């Protein structure tokens, strides 16, 4: 079963930004520890910042890459936030590929 996760923010949930960042870090670290992992994680809008230099979750994301998870950043979003030179992990793609991945997935979860 092909599983894809969408991350569209630096935080998990709404309310306290600090709490949301902590929750996102916890989610990604726990995801790495699970036996079952997604095939891909797609990052768009402010979520692409998690893949950039200075992100507090690079350790978890690097571990997910090591476990075979494809980390995909929206190229338009990376450009919008001027992160082209600061992207540390993952790969950039376009909406055509992102749409194709989503349509081919049997399960898509947005966090």
CNS distance restraints for C-alpha pairs under 8 A (distance, minus, plus):
assign (resid   1 and name CA) (resid 105 and name CA) 7.69 0.50 0.50
assign (resid   1 and name CA) (resid 106 and name CA) 6.02 0.50 0.50
assign (resid   1 and name CA) (resid 107 and name CA) 7.54 0.50 0.50
assign (resid   2 and name CA) (resid  38 and name CA) 7.29 0.50 0.50
assign (resid   2 and name CA) (resid  39 and name CA) 6.15 0.50 0.50
assign (resid   2 and name CA) (resid 104 and name CA) 7.60 0.50 0.50
assign (resid   2 and name CA) (resid 105 and name CA) 4.99 0.50 0.50
assign (resid   2 and name CA) (resid 106 and name CA) 5.34 0.50 0.50
assign (resid   2 and name CA) (resid 107 and name CA) 6.49 0.50 0.50
assign (resid   3 and name CA) (resid  37 and name CA) 7.92 0.50 0.50
assign (resid   3 and name CA) (resid  38 and name CA) 4.82 0.50 0.50
assign (resid   3 and name CA) (resid  39 and name CA) 5.44 0.50 0.50
assign (resid   3 and name CA) (resid  40 and name CA) 6.88 0.50 0.50
assign (resid   3 and name CA) (resid 105 and name CA) 5.71 0.50 0.50
assign (resid   3 and name CA) (resid 106 and name CA) 6.15 0.50 0.50
assign (resid   3 and name CA) (resid 107 and name CA) 4.79 0.50 0.50
assign (resid   3 and name CA) (resid 108 and name CA) 6.01 0.50 0.50
assign (resid   3 and name CA) (resid 109 and name CA) 7.98 0.50 0.50
assign (resid   4 and name CA) (resid  38 and name CA) 5.50 0.50 0.50
assign (resid   4 and name CA) (resid  39 and name CA) 5.89 0.50 0.50
assign (resid   4 and name CA) (resid  40 and name CA) 4.91 0.50 0.50
assign (resid   4 and name CA) (resid  41 and name CA) 5.67 0.50 0.50
assign (resid   4 and name CA) (resid  42 and name CA) 7.34 0.50 0.50
assign (resid   4 and name CA) (resid 101 and name CA) 7.96 0.50 0.50
assign (resid   4 and name CA) (resid 102 and name CA) 7.07 0.50 0.50
assign (resid   4 and name CA) (resid 105 and name CA) 6.36 0.50 0.50
assign (resid   4 and name CA) (resid 107 and name CA) 6.25 0.50 0.50
assign (resid   4 and name CA) (resid 108 and name CA) 4.86 0.50 0.50
assign (resid   4 and name CA) (resid 109 and name CA) 6.41 0.50 0.50
assign (resid   5 and name CA) (resid  38 and name CA) 6.75 0.50 0.50
assign (resid   5 and name CA) (resid  40 and name CA) 6.43 0.50 0.50
assign (resid   5 and name CA) (resid  41 and name CA) 4.68 0.50 0.50
assign (resid   5 and name CA) (resid  42 and name CA) 6.21 0.50 0.50
assign (resid   5 and name CA) (resid 108 and name CA) 5.68 0.50 0.50
assign (resid   5 and name CA) (resid 109 and name CA) 4.76 0.50 0.50
assign (resid   5 and name CA) (resid 110 and name CA) 5.75 0.50 0.50
assign (resid   5 and name CA) (resid 111 and name CA) 7.30 0.50 0.50
assign (resid   6 and name CA) (resid  41 and name CA) 5.75 0.50 0.50
assign (resid   6 and name CA) (resid  42 and name CA) 4.83 0.50 0.50
assign (resid   6 and name CA) (resid  43 and name CA) 6.04 0.50 0.50
assign (resid   6 and name CA) (resid  44 and name CA) 7.74 0.50 0.50
assign (resid   6 and name CA) (resid 108 and name CA) 7.28 0.50 0.50
assign (resid   6 and name CA) (resid 109 and name CA) 6.07 0.50 0.50
assign (resid   6 and name CA) (resid 110 and name CA) 4.56 0.50 0.50
assign (resid   6 and name CA) (resid 111 and name CA) 6.33 0.50 0.50
assign (resid   7 and name CA) (resid  41 and name CA) 7.14 0.50 0.50
assign (resid   7 and name CA) (resid  42 and name CA) 6.15 0.50 0.50
assign (resid   7 and name CA) (resid  43 and name CA) 4.91 0.50 0.50
assign (resid   7 and name CA) (resid  44 and name CA) 6.55 0.50 0.50
assign (resid   7 and name CA) (resid  47 and name CA) 5.52 0.50 0.50
assign (resid   7 and name CA) (resid 110 and name CA) 6.14 0.50 0.50
assign (resid   7 and name CA) (resid 111 and name CA) 5.64 0.50 0.50
assign (resid   8 and name CA) (resid  43 and name CA) 5.75 0.50 0.50
assign (resid   8 and name CA) (resid  44 and name CA) 4.90 0.50 0.50
assign (resid   8 and name CA) (resid  45 and name CA) 5.33 0.50 0.50
assign (resid   8 and name CA) (resid  46 and name CA) 5.91 0.50 0.50
assign (resid   8 and name CA) (resid  47 and name CA) 4.37 0.50 0.50
assign (resid   8 and name CA) (resid  48 and name CA) 7.53 0.50 0.50
assign (resid   8 and name CA) (resid 110 and name CA) 7.87 0.50 0.50
assign (resid   8 and name CA) (resid 111 and name CA) 7.57 0.50 0.50
assign (resid   9 and name CA) (resid  44 and name CA) 7.58 0.50 0.50
assign (resid   9 and name CA) (resid  45 and name CA) 6.61 0.50 0.50
assign (resid   9 and name CA) (resid  46 and name CA) 4.74 0.50 0.50
assign (resid   9 and name CA) (resid  47 and name CA) 4.00 0.50 0.50
assign (resid   9 and name CA) (resid  48 and name CA) 7.72 0.50 0.50
assign (resid  10 and name CA) (resid  20 and name CA) 7.76 0.50 0.50
assign (resid  10 and name CA) (resid  21 and name CA) 6.30 0.50 0.50
assign (resid  10 and name CA) (resid  24 and name CA) 7.17 0.50 0.50
assign (resid  10 and name CA) (resid  46 and name CA) 6.04 0.50 0.50
assign (resid  10 and name CA) (resid  47 and name CA) 5.01 0.50 0.50
assign (resid  10 and name CA) (resid  48 and name CA) 7.89 0.50 0.50
assign (resid  10 and name CA) (resid  49 and name CA) 6.72 0.50 0.50
assign (resid  10 and name CA) (resid  50 and name CA) 6.20 0.50 0.50
assign (resid  11 and name CA) (resid  17 and name CA) 6.56 0.50 0.50
assign (resid  11 and name CA) (resid  19 and name CA) 7.92 0.50 0.50
assign (resid  11 and name CA) (resid  20 and name CA) 4.29 0.50 0.50
assign (resid  11 and name CA) (resid  21 and name CA) 4.51 0.50 0.50
assign (resid  11 and name CA) (resid  22 and name CA) 7.69 0.50 0.50
assign (resid  11 and name CA) (resid  23 and name CA) 7.09 0.50 0.50
assign (resid  11 and name CA) (resid  24 and name CA) 5.54 0.50 0.50
assign (resid  12 and name CA) (resid  20 and name CA) 4.60 0.50 0.50
assign (resid  12 and name CA) (resid  21 and name CA) 6.49 0.50 0.50
assign (resid  12 and name CA) (resid  23 and name CA) 5.74 0.50 0.50
assign (resid  12 and name CA) (resid  24 and name CA) 5.03 0.50 0.50
assign (resid  12 and name CA) (resid 111 and name CA) 6.53 0.50 0.50
assign (resid  13 and name CA) (resid  20 and name CA) 5.85 0.50 0.50
assign (resid  13 and name CA) (resid 111 and name CA) 7.82 0.50 0.50
assign (resid  14 and name CA) (resid  20 and name CA) 6.94 0.50 0.50
assign (resid  15 and name CA) (resid  19 and name CA) 7.94 0.50 0.50
assign (resid  15 and name CA) (resid  20 and name CA) 7.41 0.50 0.50
assign (resid  16 and name CA) (resid  20 and name CA) 6.06 0.50 0.50
assign (resid  17 and name CA) (resid  21 and name CA) 6.16 0.50 0.50
assign (resid  18 and name CA) (resid  22 and name CA) 6.36 0.50 0.50
assign (resid  19 and name CA) (resid  23 and name CA) 6.09 0.50 0.50
assign (resid  20 and name CA) (resid  24 and name CA) 6.15 0.50 0.50
assign (resid  21 and name CA) (resid  25 and name CA) 6.28 0.50 0.50
assign (resid  22 and name CA) (resid  26 and name CA) 6.18 0.50 0.50
assign (resid  23 and name CA) (resid  27 and name CA) 5.99 0.50 0.50
assign (resid  24 and name CA) (resid  28 and name CA) 6.20 0.50 0.50
assign (resid  25 and name CA) (resid  29 and name CA) 6.16 0.50 0.50
assign (resid  25 and name CA) (resid  56 and name CA) 7.37 0.50 0.50
assign (resid  25 and name CA) (resid  57 and name CA) 5.63 0.50 0.50
assign (resid  25 and name CA) (resid  60 and name CA) 7.65 0.50 0.50
assign (resid  26 and name CA) (resid  30 and name CA) 6.02 0.50 0.50
assign (resid  27 and name CA) (resid  31 and name CA) 5.94 0.50 0.50
assign (resid  28 and name CA) (resid  32 and name CA) 6.27 0.50 0.50
assign (resid  28 and name CA) (resid  57 and name CA) 7.51 0.50 0.50
assign (resid  28 and name CA) (resid  60 and name CA) 5.89 0.50 0.50
assign (resid  28 and name CA) (resid  61 and name CA) 7.09 0.50 0.50
assign (resid  29 and name CA) (resid  33 and name CA) 6.54 0.50 0.50
assign (resid  29 and name CA) (resid  60 and name CA) 5.09 0.50 0.50
assign (resid  30 and name CA) (resid  34 and name CA) 6.42 0.50 0.50
assign (resid  31 and name CA) (resid  37 and name CA) 6.77 0.50 0.50
assign (resid  32 and name CA) (resid  37 and name CA) 7.09 0.50 0.50
assign (resid  32 and name CA) (resid  60 and name CA) 6.67 0.50 0.50
assign (resid  32 and name CA) (resid  63 and name CA) 6.59 0.50 0.50
assign (resid  32 and name CA) (resid  64 and name CA) 5.53 0.50 0.50
assign (resid  32 and name CA) (resid  67 and name CA) 7.73 0.50 0.50
assign (resid  37 and name CA) (resid  69 and name CA) 7.28 0.50 0.50
assign (resid  38 and name CA) (resid  69 and name CA) 6.40 0.50 0.50
assign (resid  39 and name CA) (resid  68 and name CA) 7.41 0.50 0.50
assign (resid  39 and name CA) (resid  69 and name CA) 5.20 0.50 0.50
assign (resid  39 and name CA) (resid  70 and name CA) 6.26 0.50 0.50
assign (resid  40 and name CA) (resid  69 and name CA) 5.30 0.50 0.50
assign (resid  40 and name CA) (resid  70 and name CA) 4.47 0.50 0.50
assign (resid  40 and name CA) (resid  71 and name CA) 5.84 0.50 0.50
assign (resid  40 and name CA) (resid  72 and name CA) 7.25 0.50 0.50
assign (resid  41 and name CA) (resid  69 and name CA) 7.15 0.50 0.50
assign (resid  41 and name CA) (resid  70 and name CA) 6.27 0.50 0.50
assign (resid  41 and name CA) (resid  71 and name CA) 5.03 0.50 0.50
assign (resid  41 and name CA) (resid  72 and name CA) 6.19 0.50 0.50
assign (resid  42 and name CA) (resid  71 and name CA) 6.13 0.50 0.50
assign (resid  42 and name CA) (resid  72 and name CA) 4.80 0.50 0.50
assign (resid  42 and name CA) (resid  73 and name CA) 6.04 0.50 0.50
assign (resid  42 and name CA) (resid  74 and name CA) 7.52 0.50 0.50
assign (resid  42 and name CA) (resid  98 and name CA) 7.43 0.50 0.50
assign (resid  43 and name CA) (resid  47 and name CA) 5.07 0.50 0.50
assign (resid  43 and name CA) (resid  48 and name CA) 5.13 0.50 0.50
assign (resid  43 and name CA) (resid  71 and name CA) 7.53 0.50 0.50
assign (resid  43 and name CA) (resid  72 and name CA) 6.03 0.50 0.50
assign (resid  43 and name CA) (resid  73 and name CA) 4.84 0.50 0.50
assign (resid  43 and name CA) (resid  74 and name CA) 6.22 0.50 0.50
assign (resid  44 and name CA) (resid  48 and name CA) 5.48 0.50 0.50
assign (resid  44 and name CA) (resid  73 and name CA) 6.16 0.50 0.50
assign (resid  44 and name CA) (resid  74 and name CA) 5.14 0.50 0.50
assign (resid  44 and name CA) (resid  77 and name CA) 6.04 0.50 0.50
assign (resid  45 and name CA) (resid  74 and name CA) 7.63 0.50 0.50
assign (resid  45 and name CA) (resid  77 and name CA) 5.36 0.50 0.50
assign (resid  46 and name CA) (resid  77 and name CA) 7.44 0.50 0.50
assign (resid  46 and name CA) (resid  81 and name CA) 7.86 0.50 0.50
assign (resid  47 and name CA) (resid  51 and name CA) 7.92 0.50 0.50
assign (resid  48 and name CA) (resid  52 and name CA) 7.09 0.50 0.50
assign (resid  48 and name CA) (resid  73 and name CA) 5.85 0.50 0.50
assign (resid  48 and name CA) (resid  74 and name CA) 7.18 0.50 0.50
assign (resid  48 and name CA) (resid  77 and name CA) 6.88 0.50 0.50
assign (resid  48 and name CA) (resid  78 and name CA) 6.31 0.50 0.50
assign (resid  49 and name CA) (resid  55 and name CA) 6.90 0.50 0.50
assign (resid  49 and name CA) (resid  78 and name CA) 7.92 0.50 0.50
assign (resid  49 and name CA) (resid  81 and name CA) 7.98 0.50 0.50
assign (resid  49 and name CA) (resid  83 and name CA) 7.67 0.50 0.50
assign (resid  50 and name CA) (resid  55 and name CA) 5.25 0.50 0.50
assign (resid  50 and name CA) (resid  56 and name CA) 7.52 0.50 0.50
assign (resid  50 and name CA) (resid  57 and name CA) 6.58 0.50 0.50
assign (resid  50 and name CA) (resid  58 and name CA) 7.20 0.50 0.50
assign (resid  51 and name CA) (resid  55 and name CA) 6.64 0.50 0.50
assign (resid  51 and name CA) (resid  58 and name CA) 6.71 0.50 0.50
assign (resid  51 and name CA) (resid  61 and name CA) 7.74 0.50 0.50
assign (resid  51 and name CA) (resid  73 and name CA) 7.88 0.50 0.50
assign (resid  51 and name CA) (resid  87 and name CA) 5.78 0.50 0.50
assign (resid  51 and name CA) (resid  88 and name CA) 5.88 0.50 0.50
assign (resid  51 and name CA) (resid  89 and name CA) 5.32 0.50 0.50
assign (resid  51 and name CA) (resid  90 and name CA) 6.76 0.50 0.50
assign (resid  52 and name CA) (resid  83 and name CA) 6.83 0.50 0.50
assign (resid  52 and name CA) (resid  86 and name CA) 5.28 0.50 0.50
assign (resid  52 and name CA) (resid  87 and name CA) 4.21 0.50 0.50
assign (resid  52 and name CA) (resid  88 and name CA) 5.13 0.50 0.50
assign (resid  52 and name CA) (resid  89 and name CA) 6.98 0.50 0.50
assign (resid  53 and name CA) (resid  86 and name CA) 5.33 0.50 0.50
assign (resid  53 and name CA) (resid  87 and name CA) 6.22 0.50 0.50
assign (resid  53 and name CA) (resid  88 and name CA) 5.76 0.50 0.50
assign (resid  57 and name CA) (resid  61 and name CA) 6.30 0.50 0.50
assign (resid  58 and name CA) (resid  62 and name CA) 5.85 0.50 0.50
assign (resid  58 and name CA) (resid  89 and name CA) 7.60 0.50 0.50
assign (resid  59 and name CA) (resid  63 and name CA) 6.24 0.50 0.50
assign (resid  60 and name CA) (resid  64 and name CA) 6.25 0.50 0.50
assign (resid  61 and name CA) (resid  65 and name CA) 6.29 0.50 0.50
assign (resid  61 and name CA) (resid  89 and name CA) 7.54 0.50 0.50
assign (resid  62 and name CA) (resid  66 and name CA) 6.27 0.50 0.50
assign (resid  62 and name CA) (resid  89 and name CA) 7.04 0.50 0.50
assign (resid  63 and name CA) (resid  67 and name CA) 6.27 0.50 0.50
assign (resid  64 and name CA) (resid  68 and name CA) 6.49 0.50 0.50
assign (resid  64 and name CA) (resid  69 and name CA) 5.43 0.50 0.50
assign (resid  65 and name CA) (resid  69 and name CA) 4.90 0.50 0.50
assign (resid  65 and name CA) (resid  70 and name CA) 6.33 0.50 0.50
assign (resid  65 and name CA) (resid  71 and name CA) 7.05 0.50 0.50
assign (resid  65 and name CA) (resid  90 and name CA) 7.86 0.50 0.50
assign (resid  70 and name CA) (resid  90 and name CA) 7.12 0.50 0.50
assign (resid  71 and name CA) (resid  89 and name CA) 7.57 0.50 0.50
assign (resid  71 and name CA) (resid  90 and name CA) 4.58 0.50 0.50
assign (resid  71 and name CA) (resid  91 and name CA) 6.37 0.50 0.50
assign (resid  72 and name CA) (resid  90 and name CA) 5.62 0.50 0.50
assign (resid  72 and name CA) (resid  91 and name CA) 5.15 0.50 0.50
assign (resid  72 and name CA) (resid  92 and name CA) 5.79 0.50 0.50
assign (resid  72 and name CA) (resid  93 and name CA) 6.45 0.50 0.50
assign (resid  73 and name CA) (resid  77 and name CA) 7.68 0.50 0.50
assign (resid  73 and name CA) (resid  78 and name CA) 7.10 0.50 0.50
assign (resid  73 and name CA) (resid  90 and name CA) 6.69 0.50 0.50
assign (resid  73 and name CA) (resid  91 and name CA) 5.84 0.50 0.50
assign (resid  73 and name CA) (resid  92 and name CA) 4.62 0.50 0.50
assign (resid  73 and name CA) (resid  93 and name CA) 6.04 0.50 0.50
assign (resid  74 and name CA) (resid  78 and name CA) 6.28 0.50 0.50
assign (resid  74 and name CA) (resid  92 and name CA) 5.82 0.50 0.50
assign (resid  74 and name CA) (resid  93 and name CA) 5.46 0.50 0.50
assign (resid  74 and name CA) (resid  94 and name CA) 5.79 0.50 0.50
assign (resid  74 and name CA) (resid  95 and name CA) 6.96 0.50 0.50
assign (resid  74 and name CA) (resid  98 and name CA) 7.84 0.50 0.50
assign (resid  75 and name CA) (resid  79 and name CA) 6.20 0.50 0.50
assign (resid  75 and name CA) (resid  92 and name CA) 5.08 0.50 0.50
assign (resid  75 and name CA) (resid  93 and name CA) 5.32 0.50 0.50
assign (resid  75 and name CA) (resid  94 and name CA) 5.66 0.50 0.50
assign (resid  76 and name CA) (resid  80 and name CA) 6.11 0.50 0.50
assign (resid  76 and name CA) (resid  94 and name CA) 7.19 0.50 0.50
assign (resid  77 and name CA) (resid  81 and name CA) 6.24 0.50 0.50
assign (resid  78 and name CA) (resid  82 and name CA) 6.05 0.50 0.50
assign (resid  78 and name CA) (resid  83 and name CA) 5.16 0.50 0.50
assign (resid  78 and name CA) (resid  84 and name CA) 5.95 0.50 0.50
assign (resid  78 and name CA) (resid  92 and name CA) 7.90 0.50 0.50
assign (resid  79 and name CA) (resid  83 and name CA) 6.14 0.50 0.50
assign (resid  79 and name CA) (resid  84 and name CA) 6.03 0.50 0.50
assign (resid  83 and name CA) (resid  87 and name CA) 5.89 0.50 0.50
assign (resid  93 and name CA) (resid  97 and name CA) 6.59 0.50 0.50
assign (resid  93 and name CA) (resid  98 and name CA) 7.15 0.50 0.50
assign (resid  94 and name CA) (resid  98 and name CA) 6.30 0.50 0.50
assign (resid  95 and name CA) (resid  99 and name CA) 5.79 0.50 0.50
assign (resid  96 and name CA) (resid 100 and name CA) 6.22 0.50 0.50
assign (resid  97 and name CA) (resid 101 and name CA) 6.13 0.50 0.50
assign (resid  98 and name CA) (resid 102 and name CA) 6.24 0.50 0.50
assign (resid  99 and name CA) (resid 103 and name CA) 6.15 0.50 0.50
assign (resid 100 and name CA) (resid 104 and name CA) 6.14 0.50 0.50
assign (resid 101 and name CA) (resid 105 and name CA) 6.18 0.50 0.50
assign (resid 102 and name CA) (resid 108 and name CA) 6.87 0.50 0.50
